[in-house]
């Protein structure tokens, strides 16, 4: 079974530029998550989708971050414009059902973003 | 708010040594507790979990027991191998199903 795919793996941009990350979850997984992991910290949930609807985006900085999951499959996360503090690893995860505690989240390898 | 505090690293051990990584939590309800592991160059993966008090999660020789009285979920392994070198994250989840992670503990096992 193929895992969660993410691209690109690495991205370096100047502040105020825009960037987009792509995630393809495990086939058939209804729930998709985007996390931000700043160096030395644990991952922090940015947004959770169930199929193509948003379940939780309470920690997404909506003035600069946006995410979509068209057709309930793959997803893109965009930052526009980027700030220095956005430097982090962006993790995508998916789970089979509705994201309950019995539903394991499977993580992709992440995209490492450096903002200069 | 709900949070997890785990032992700071890095931790360096010799092969076959005993490993303990401490994890304590603060939560308004009764969370489920998890340990995730991130091997070099790979994504996070679930190592073990426990969903109620006194449950013991176990996998790959690792164990952790959900202790409600001490709000802890310490990770242990009796004899580590070089292949156990990784970053370990403790996490909790409440009714909203969000995972809240600790800061991670880097473990290096020397041959």
Interface residues (C-beta under 8 A of the other chain):
Chain A: X3 X4 X40 X41 X42 X43 X44 X45 X48 X56 X91 X93 X98 X99 X100 X101 X102 X103 X104 X105 X106 X107 X108 X109 X110
Chain B: X4 X32 X36 X41 X42 X43 X44 X45 X46 X49 X51 X89 X91 X93 X96 X97 X98 X99 X100 X101 X102 X103 X104
